Amino acid sequence: MCLTLFLKCPIFPTKNGKIIELAVNAVIQGLPIKNKEALQNPEILDFFKNLDALK
């Protein structure tokens, strides 16, 4: 079974324009975030911490 969830979330660009799904995935799983300094606004990742829709 494959579930898909779409959420409206803030924009979170990196300094070089790359997608940051690995960082978001790490936050959701409670893992340490690698290369957090590459994000322009790393505090945006807090949006995904303890998000009820992901429980």
C-alpha angles and dihedrals in degrees: 000000000000121000124196126198125186118199131183104232139166121277111264112183124179123229090256098038098252124145115258103206091131091059092047091048091051092051092049091051093044093244127140115272115241120211094008089158089069090070121092091211109020090172087072088076087070086075089074098047112106092352107173093215090063096053 
